[in-house]
C-alpha cells in the first residue's frame, strides 16, 4: 500500500500496481543496465520550468541543461568552445553523439546529472499520443518490463481521474 497522510493512502493504487511483480524484476533490470549500457542516455537537456532558488532544498550540482546554457554563452574563441563545437551534436536523437558532448560538458563545465536513462519504446509525438510506438533496440534487455509488467489499468485510472 502506498501511504500518504496519517498512514492512509492518497489514492489506493494497490489494485492497479503489481508491486511484488515489479520487485521480482530487480535482477533482470540490473542485468539490463549492465548489458544495455551502450544505449544509455546521459543527462537531462531540458530546463525544468522553475527557478532553482524556489526549491525547498539546495541543489549542489549543475544540471546538463545549465552547463549547455553556460557553454553557449562562451565566446567562440574560448578553447573549451573551440573543441566543444567539434563535438557538439546536431540531432538530439543521436544519443551516442549527445552522450559524448554530455561527458565533455561534465569535464569542462562542471556539469553533472546523477542518472542515466533508457527508452524502451521510440519517443512519440506529444500531439499524437495514441499512435503506436515501436520498441527500441535496448528494449530486448528489459523483457519483463516490456512484456510482463502492464500498467494499463493504472493509465485508465489516471485518465479517468483527469476527466
Beta strands, then each sheet from edge to edge (+ up, - down):
strand 1: 41-42
strand 2: 116-117
sheet 1: 1+ 2-
end
